[in-house]
Amino acid sequence: MQNFPRAICFLFFVFCFLLLGSVFASEANAQAETQSFLIDSSYDLFGRKEIDATFVRSDNRLYFYVETSWWDSRTAQEQNDLRIALAELGLEFQNRIYPILTSTFGSEPKPGIDRDDRITVLVHQMGGDTGGYFRTSDVYERIISPMSNEREMVYLNSRHISTSQVKSFLAHEFTHLIVTNQKDLLRRVSEEVWLNEARAEYAPTLLGYDDTYKGSNLERRVRDFIAKPSDSLTEWLNQKEDYGIANVFIQYLVDHYGVKILADSLQSSQIGIPSLNEVLRKNGFQKDMDQILEEWAITVLMNDCGLGEYYCYRNPHLQDFRITPTSYFIPRSETIFSTYHTTLPWSANWHRLVGGAQNFTLEFDGADSVVFMVSYVLCEVNNACSVSPLVLDETHKGKITLSDFGEKYNSLTLIPFIAGNNGKESSSVFSWQVTIREESTVQDEELISQLLDRIAQLQEQVRQLQARLAAFRNQDGGVALSCVHFETNLSFGMRNEQVRCLQEFLAAQGAAVYPEGLVTGNFLSATRQAVIRFQETYASEILAPLGLTSGTGYVGQLTRNKMNQLLGSLVVL
């Protein structure tokens, strides 16, 4: 009986020893000294699909595996240096990368498919300047995704492990893991590649890794963008220029609208452009991505806050950043110069015209199948510049006429792009033509001036009558609008005061017709849908005479007649 406690202690010691041995064995199995991994052959230096990798170290957040053949070819001193570099990278991930990115964008899959909170980092030899990559397939079971490693993983290029840029590469790839969880796993949608990459490209800036511009990821991406600035933002071919435009555009978006736009769009069940438009509205911005692209295209050309608060970068490293537009010299003699161009959705174009003479006319012609938005920057000889929209008619044509080009003005830069398609349409064609004509006679100029003065007088009289009519109608409780008669047909993509009046009129019809109630002067998607609802409300008068059953969103003669009738206009067309 006296030996019983001692026996119990002995048995307890043996049990603990066996238990710890089991735990260590399990840990060793989870972190096998050598393990086989499936990899992406398109990134691998030798085009391999599978490699053996050696377990090198782990910490609270990461497992590090290194390609065995490459690791074994290192000297003992090189291996020791690499262990130190990986230890420092692990600390950086634990103390900075992980907490900042997860608090901003949300969590990665946790504990994930392997039931382990730690993430596996596989280092192997890759080609070119590749920093690393991420494979969505790894987060699924092999029965669903046969090429899965069935663990949360990122892959880093062995050539960059000891460089300062490796932190940016790890942050970039980890952001992809977060997006996969927030979109693919939680919301069952796959993010569009360009926006997925844009978020990942912004991660190094968010973490402060781009604060030292020289040698940073930001410097590299600016260089890639400048090499091909007219690359499409949304068409992703996995080329350097794709990363370039994604980075410089997302820098602008966050500069002016906050990183919350990127974070909130991860909580949306929509993807790409629609998801950003949704969160812009939710955050109180009365703009859509078409308008933001237009402002960004002007920014990368001018980058001047003096032109407007949205025409410049706020990031100090980008305040001197500008692209060089395609330039055309226009002769001073009488001439006609025309050119045709192909463009992709979400691809800005910059065409600078210099030289020329008085009586300068530029005519823009967009394709019938798409809607273009066009701005232009006009600069005087004293370098003072102004930005204006080029208003296009329903056939997507517009005109700029200057009587003193070459004297008062020394350049005009045209900036067209395809609008309102969420980046889904195929390429399209636009053209512009410049005409330089000889000066008109003095008599012709005087006659034109007199006619213009008379037209202005008549327009003023009409405005006064309309104001009196509006005031009279307001006394009877009618709808107060900035105009009381629709004079021209209106269509998607137009921007003018008639569009603003149209939006006021539609808003006055109530939420059933125009729930957004936005009055911007821009005829975009919400306005088009409101017009369709109005047309279908009065289908017997607007659609039936044309043999239609559904609204078109185009404000033509019959639609205007009904609107003018409801406004109580005295003018009958």
DOVOVO-938617 format. One record per residue (C-alpha): residue in three letters; x, y, z. Coordinates in steps of 0.5 Angstrom, whole numbers, plus 500, padded with zeros to 3 digits. Layout:
<sites>
SITE   fidren    xx    yy    zz
SITE      ALA     X     Y     Z
...
</sites>
This chain:
<sites>
SITE   fidren    xx    yy    zz
SITE      MET   500   500   500
SITE      GLN   506   505   501
SITE      ASN   509   504   494
SITE      PHE   502   505   491
SITE      PRO   503   513   490
SITE      ARG   510   512   487
SITE      ALA   507   507   482
SITE      ILE   502   512   480
SITE      CYS   507   517   479
SITE      PHE   511   513   475
SITE      LEU   505   511   471
SITE      PHE   503   518   470
SITE      PHE   510   520   468
SITE      VAL   510   514   462
SITE      PHE   503   517   460
SITE      CYS   505   524   459
SITE      PHE   511   521   456
SITE      LEU   507   517   451
SITE      LEU   502   523   450
SITE      LEU   508   528   448
SITE      GLY   511   523   444
SITE      SER   504   523   440
SITE      VAL   504   530   440
SITE      PHE   511   531   437
SITE      ALA   510   526   432
SITE      SER   503   529   430
SITE      GLU   507   536   429
SITE      ALA   513   532   425
SITE      ASN   508   529   421
SITE      ALA   504   536   419
SITE      GLN   511   539   418
SITE      ALA   514   533   415
SITE      GLU   522   534   413
SITE      THR   520   533   406
SITE      GLN   514   533   402
SITE      SER   511   533   395
SITE      PHE   507   540   393
SITE      LEU   503   541   386
SITE      ILE   505   548   383
SITE      ASP   503   552   378
SITE      SER   508   550   372
SITE      SER   507   557   368
SITE      TYR   510   560   374
SITE      ASP   516   555   375
SITE      LEU   523   556   372
SITE      PHE   523   549   369
SITE      GLY   515   548   368
SITE      ARG   514   543   373
SITE      LYS   508   541   376
SITE      GLU   510   538   382
SITE      ILE   516   539   387
SITE      ASP   519   536   393
SITE      ALA   520   541   398
SITE      THR   524   541   405
SITE      PHE   521   544   412
SITE      VAL   525   549   414
SITE      ARG   522   553   420
SITE      SER   515   555   423
SITE      ASP   512   560   427
SITE      ASN   505   562   430
SITE      ARG   503   564   423
SITE      LEU   507   561   418
SITE      TYR   510   554   415
SITE      PHE   516   555   411
SITE      TYR   518   550   406
SITE      VAL   523   551   401
SITE      GLU   524   547   394
SITE      THR   529   541   396
SITE      SER   533   541   390
SITE      TRP   535   549   391
SITE      TRP   536   548   398
SITE      ASP   541   543   398
SITE      SER   545   546   393
SITE      ARG   546   552   398
SITE      THR   552   552   402
SITE      ALA   551   552   410
SITE      GLN   552   559   410
SITE      GLU   547   561   405
SITE      GLN   542   556   408
SITE      ASN   543   559   415
SITE      ASP   542   566   412
SITE      LEU   536   564   409
SITE      ARG   533   561   415
SITE      ILE   535   568   418
SITE      ALA   531   572   412
SITE      LEU   525   567   413
SITE      ALA   525   568   421
SITE      GLU   525   576   420
SITE      LEU   519   575   414
SITE      GLY   515   571   419
SITE      LEU   516   576   424
SITE      GLU   514   581   419
SITE      PHE   508   577   417
SITE      GLN   506   576   425
SITE      ASN   507   583   427
SITE      ARG   505   587   421
SITE      ILE   502   584   415
SITE      TYR   497   579   418
SITE      PRO   494   584   423
SITE      ILE   493   590   418
SITE      LEU   491   586   412
SITE      THR   486   582   416
SITE      SER   483   588   420
SITE      THR   482   592   413
SITE      PHE   480   587   408
SITE      GLY   477   581   413
SITE      SER   480   574   415
SITE      GLU   483   569   411
SITE      PRO   480   562   411
SITE      LYS   481   560   418
SITE      PRO   482   554   420
SITE      GLY   481   553   413
SITE      ILE   481   546   409
SITE      ASP   487   543   413
SITE      ARG   484   545   420
SITE      ASP   490   549   421
SITE      ASP   491   556   423
SITE      ARG   498   557   420
SITE      ILE   499   558   413
SITE      THR   504   555   408
SITE      VAL   509   559   404
SITE      LEU   513   555   399
SITE      VAL   519   558   396
SITE      HIS   521   555   389
SITE      GLN   525   557   383
SITE      MET   520   562   379
SITE      GLY   522   565   372
SITE      GLY   522   572   370
SITE      ASP   521   578   375
SITE      THR   515   574   378
SITE      GLY   515   575   386
SITE      GLY   510   570   387
SITE      TYR   503   567   386
SITE      PHE   497   564   389
SITE      ARG   492   558   387
SITE      THR   485   558   389
SITE      SER   485   551   388
SITE      ASP   489   550   394
SITE      VAL   483   552   399
SITE      TYR   478   546   396
SITE      GLU   479   538   397
SITE      ARG   482   534   392
SITE      ILE   475   531   390
SITE      ILE   473   538   388
SITE      SER   480   541   385
SITE      PRO   484   535   383
SITE      MET   490   540   383
SITE      SER   489   542   390
SITE      ASN   495   542   396
SITE      GLU   489   542   401
SITE      ARG   492   547   405
SITE      GLU   492   555   405
SITE      MET   498   557   401
SITE      VAL   502   562   398
SITE      TYR   508   561   393
SITE      LEU   514   566   393
SITE      ASN   520   566   388
SITE      SER   527   564   391
SITE      ARG   531   569   388
SITE      HIS   527   575   392
SITE      ILE   527   571   399
SITE      SER   533   576   402
SITE      THR   531   582   398
SITE      SER   527   588   401
SITE      GLN   521   587   396
SITE      VAL   519   580   399
SITE      LYS   515   583   404
SITE      SER   511   586   399
SITE      PHE   510   580   395
SITE      LEU   508   576   401
SITE      ALA   503   581   403
SITE      HIS   500   581   395
SITE      GLU   499   574   395
SITE      PHE   496   574   402
SITE      THR   491   579   400
SITE      HIS   489   574   395
SITE      LEU   488   569   400
SITE      ILE   483   574   404
SITE      VAL   479   575   397
SITE      THR   478   568   396
SITE      ASN   475   567   403
SITE      GLN   471   573   403
SITE      LYS   468   572   395
SITE      ASP   469   565   393
SITE      LEU   468   561   400
SITE      LEU   463   566   404
SITE      ARG   459   569   398
SITE      ARG   460   564   393
SITE      VAL   462   569   387
SITE      SER   469   569   384
SITE      GLU   472   576   384
SITE      GLU   474   579   377
SITE      VAL   481   578   376
SITE      TRP   483   586   375
SITE      LEU   480   588   382
SITE      ASN   483   582   385
SITE      GLU   490   584   383
SITE      ALA   488   591   384
SITE      ARG   487   590   392
SITE      ALA   493   586   392
SITE      GLU   497   591   389
SITE      TYR   495   596   394
SITE      ALA   497   592   400
SITE      PRO   504   594   400
SITE      THR   502   601   400
SITE      LEU   497   600   405
SITE      LEU   503   597   409
SITE      GLY   508   603   408
SITE      TYR   512   599   404
SITE      ASP   512   604   398
SITE      ASP   514   609   403
SITE      THR   521   609   400
SITE      TYR   519   610   393
SITE      LYS   526   608   390
SITE      GLY   526   600   389
SITE      SER   519   600   391
SITE      ASN   513   596   388
SITE      LEU   510   602   387
SITE      GLU   516   605   383
SITE      ARG   516   598   379
SITE      ARG   508   599   377
SITE      VAL   509   606   375
SITE      ARG   514   604   370
SITE      ASP   510   599   367
SITE      PHE   504   603   366
SITE      ILE   508   609   363
SITE      ALA   510   604   358
SITE      LYS   503   602   356
SITE      PRO   498   607   359
SITE      SER   492   605   354
SITE      ASP   492   598   357
SITE      SER   485   596   359
SITE      LEU   484   596   366
SITE      THR   479   590   366
SITE      GLU   482   586   360
SITE      TRP   487   581   364
SITE      LEU   492   578   360
SITE      ASN   497   577   366
SITE      GLN   502   582   363
SITE      LYS   506   587   366
SITE      GLU   502   593   364
SITE      ASP   496   590   367
SITE      TYR   499   590   374
SITE      GLY   501   597   372
SITE      ILE   494   600   370
SITE      ALA   491   596   376
SITE      ASN   496   599   381
SITE      VAL   496   607   379
SITE      PHE   488   607   378
SITE      ILE   487   604   385
SITE      GLN   492   609   388
SITE      TYR   488   614   385
SITE      LEU   481   611   387
SITE      VAL   484   610   394
SITE      ASP   487   617   394
SITE      HIS   480   620   393
SITE      TYR   475   615   396
SITE      GLY   478   611   401
SITE      VAL   481   604   402
SITE      LYS   474   603   405
SITE      ILE   471   602   398
SITE      LEU   476   596   397
SITE      ALA   474   593   403
SITE      ASP   467   594   403
SITE      SER   466   591   396
SITE      LEU   469   585   399
SITE      GLN   463   584   403
SITE      SER   458   585   396
SITE      SER   455   579   393
SITE      GLN   457   583   386
SITE      ILE   464   583   383
SITE      GLY   468   588   379
SITE      ILE   465   595   377
SITE      PRO   458   593   379
SITE      SER   461   592   386
SITE      LEU   465   598   387
SITE      ASN   459   602   384
SITE      GLU   455   599   389
SITE      VAL   459   601   395
SITE      LEU   460   608   392
SITE      ARG   453   609   393
SITE      LYS   453   606   400
SITE      ASN   458   611   402
SITE      GLY   455   617   400
SITE      PHE   459   618   393
SITE      GLN   454   621   388
SITE      LYS   459   618   382
SITE      ASP   460   612   379
SITE      MET   466   608   376
SITE      ASP   465   611   369
SITE      GLN   466   618   372
SITE      ILE   472   616   376
SITE      LEU   475   613   370
SITE      GLU   474   620   367
SITE      GLU   477   624   372
SITE      TRP   483   619   373
SITE      ALA   485   619   366
SITE      ILE   485   627   366
SITE      THR   489   626   372
SITE      VAL   495   622   369
SITE      LEU   495   627   364
SITE      MET   495   633   368
SITE      ASN   496   631   375
SITE      ASP   494   638   377
SITE      CYS   490   640   383
SITE      GLY   489   647   381
SITE      LEU   484   644   375
SITE      GLY   480   641   380
SITE      GLU   480   637   387
SITE      TYR   479   630   383
SITE      TYR   485   632   378
SITE      CYS   491   630   382
SITE      TYR   494   624   386
SITE      ARG   495   626   393
SITE      ASN   500   620   394
SITE      PRO   507   624   395
SITE      HIS   510   620   391
SITE      LEU   505   620   385
SITE      GLN   505   628   385
SITE      ASP   509   629   379
SITE      PHE   507   623   375
SITE      ARG   504   624   368
SITE      ILE   504   620   362
SITE      THR   506   623   355
SITE      PRO   500   623   350
SITE      THR   500   621   343
SITE      SER   501   628   339
SITE      TYR   499   630   333
SITE      PHE   502   637   329
SITE      ILE   496   640   325
SITE      PRO   499   645   320
SITE      ARG   497   652   319
SITE      SER   495   652   312
SITE      GLU   488   650   310
SITE      THR   487   642   311
SITE      ILE   483   636   313
SITE      PHE   486   631   318
SITE      SER   483   625   320
SITE      THR   485   618   324
SITE      TYR   481   612   326
SITE      HIS   483   608   333
SITE      THR   481   601   336
SITE      THR   480   601   344
SITE      LEU   478   597   349
SITE      PRO   473   598   355
SITE      TRP   476   601   361
SITE      SER   482   603   356
SITE      ALA   483   611   356
SITE      ASN   486   614   350
SITE      TRP   490   621   350
SITE      HIS   491   625   343
SITE      ARG   494   632   344
SITE      LEU   493   636   338
SITE      VAL   498   642   337
SITE      GLY   500   647   332
SITE      GLY   494   649   327
SITE      ALA   491   656   326
SITE      GLN   485   660   327
SITE      ASN   478   657   325
SITE      PHE   480   650   328
SITE      THR   474   645   328
SITE      LEU   475   638   331
SITE      GLU   469   632   330
SITE      PHE   469   626   334
SITE      ASP   465   620   332
SITE      GLY   464   614   336
SITE      ALA   462   607   334
SITE      ASP   454   606   334
SITE      SER   454   600   338
SITE      VAL   458   603   344
SITE      VAL   457   609   349
SITE      PHE   463   614   349
SITE      MET   465   619   354
SITE      VAL   470   624   352
SITE      SER   473   630   355
SITE      TYR   478   635   353
SITE      VAL   484   639   356
SITE      LEU   485   646   352
SITE      CYS   491   649   354
SITE      GLU   493   657   353
SITE      VAL   499   659   350
SITE      ASN   501   662   357
SITE      ASN   500   654   360
SITE      ALA   493   656   363
SITE      CYS   489   650   362
SITE      SER   482   648   363
SITE      VAL   478   641   362
SITE      SER   471   641   359
SITE      PRO   466   635   357
SITE      LEU   465   634   349
SITE      VAL   457   633   349
SITE      LEU   456   627   344
SITE      ASP   449   627   340
SITE      GLU   445   621   340
SITE      THR   449   618   334
SITE      HIS   455   619   339
SITE      LYS   458   625   335
SITE      GLY   461   631   338
SITE      LYS   464   638   335
SITE      ILE   469   643   338
SITE      THR   470   649   334
SITE      LEU   475   654   336
SITE      SER   477   661   332
SITE      ASP   483   662   335
SITE      PHE   487   656   336
SITE      GLY   494   657   335
SITE      GLU   494   664   337
SITE      LYS   490   664   344
SITE      TYR   491   656   345
SITE      ASN   497   652   343
SITE      SER   494   645   345
SITE      LEU   488   641   345
SITE      THR   488   634   348
SITE      LEU   482   629   347
SITE      ILE   481   624   352
SITE      PRO   475   618   350
SITE      PHE   473   612   353
SITE      ILE   468   607   352
SITE      ALA   463   608   358
SITE      GLY   457   604   362
SITE      ASN   459   597   360
SITE      ASN   462   595   366
SITE      GLY   468   593   362
SITE      LYS   464   587   359
SITE      GLU   464   589   351
SITE      SER   469   588   346
SITE      SER   473   593   343
SITE      SER   470   598   339
SITE      VAL   473   604   334
SITE      PHE   472   611   334
SITE      SER   475   617   330
SITE      TRP   476   624   330
SITE      GLN   477   629   324
SITE      VAL   481   636   324
SITE      THR   479   641   319
SITE      ILE   483   648   318
SITE      ARG   479   653   314
SITE      GLU   481   660   311
SITE      GLU   479   666   315
SITE      SER   472   668   313
SITE      THR   471   675   310
SITE      VAL   469   681   315
SITE      GLN   462   681   312
SITE      ASP   461   674   314
SITE      GLU   464   674   321
SITE      GLU   459   680   322
SITE      LEU   453   677   320
SITE      ILE   455   671   324
SITE      SER   456   675   330
SITE      GLN   449   679   329
SITE      LEU   445   672   328
SITE      LEU   448   669   334
SITE      ASP   447   675   338
SITE      ARG   439   675   336
SITE      ILE   439   667   337
SITE      ALA   442   669   344
SITE      GLN   436   675   345
SITE      LEU   431   670   343
SITE      GLN   434   664   348
SITE      GLU   433   669   354
SITE      GLN   426   671   352
SITE      VAL   424   664   352
SITE      ARG   428   663   359
SITE      GLN   424   669   362
SITE      LEU   417   666   359
SITE      GLN   419   659   362
SITE      ALA   421   662   369
SITE      ARG   414   666   369
SITE      LEU   411   659   367
SITE      ALA   414   655   372
SITE      ALA   413   660   378
SITE      PHE   406   660   376
SITE      ARG   405   653   376
SITE      ASN   409   653   383
SITE      GLN   403   657   386
SITE      ASP   398   651   384
SITE      GLY   403   646   387
SITE      GLY   406   643   381
SITE      VAL   413   641   380
SITE      ALA   418   646   380
SITE      LEU   424   644   375
SITE      SER   430   648   372
SITE      CYS   426   648   365
SITE      VAL   419   646   363
SITE      HIS   420   644   356
SITE      PHE   424   638   353
SITE      GLU   427   641   346
SITE      THR   431   635   344
SITE      ASN   432   628   344
SITE      LEU   436   625   350
SITE      SER   440   618   350
SITE      PHE   445   614   354
SITE      GLY   452   618   355
SITE      MET   449   625   354
SITE      ARG   451   630   359
SITE      ASN   448   637   359
SITE      GLU   442   641   362
SITE      GLN   437   638   359
SITE      VAL   439   631   362
SITE      ARG   439   635   369
SITE      CYS   432   637   367
SITE      LEU   430   630   365
SITE      GLN   433   627   372
SITE      GLU   429   633   376
SITE      PHE   422   631   372
SITE      LEU   423   623   373
SITE      ALA   425   624   381
SITE      ALA   418   628   381
SITE      GLN   415   622   378
SITE      GLY   416   618   385
SITE      ALA   420   613   387
SITE      ALA   417   608   383
SITE      VAL   420   611   377
SITE      TYR   426   614   379
SITE      PRO   428   611   386
SITE      GLU   435   614   386
SITE      GLY   433   621   385
SITE      LEU   440   623   383
SITE      VAL   440   630   379
SITE      THR   447   630   376
SITE      GLY   447   632   369
SITE      ASN   450   625   367
SITE      PHE   445   620   363
SITE      LEU   447   614   365
SITE      SER   445   607   368
SITE      ALA   440   609   373
SITE      THR   437   615   369
SITE      ARG   436   610   363
SITE      GLN   432   605   367
SITE      ALA   428   611   370
SITE      VAL   426   613   363
SITE      ILE   424   605   361
SITE      ARG   419   605   367
SITE      PHE   416   612   365
SITE      GLN   415   609   358
SITE      GLU   412   603   361
SITE      THR   408   607   365
SITE      TYR   405   611   359
SITE      ALA   406   605   354
SITE      SER   399   606   350
SITE      GLU   402   613   348
SITE      ILE   409   612   348
SITE      LEU   411   605   346
SITE      ALA   404   602   343
SITE      PRO   404   607   337
SITE      LEU   411   604   335
SITE      GLY   409   597   336
SITE      LEU   414   596   342
SITE      THR   412   593   349
SITE      SER   418   595   353
SITE      GLY   421   601   354
SITE      THR   428   603   351
SITE      GLY   431   608   355
SITE      TYR   431   613   349
SITE      VAL   428   620   350
SITE      GLY   425   621   343
SITE      GLN   419   625   340
SITE      LEU   413   621   343
SITE      THR   417   620   350
SITE      ARG   418   628   350
SITE      ASN   411   629   348
SITE      LYS   408   626   354
SITE      MET   413   629   359
SITE      ASN   412   636   356
SITE      GLN   404   634   356
SITE      LEU   405   633   364
SITE      LEU   409   639   365
SITE      GLY   403   643   362
SITE      SER   408   646   357
SITE      LEU   404   651   352
SITE      VAL   409   649   346
SITE      VAL   406   644   342
SITE      LEU   411   640   337
</sites>
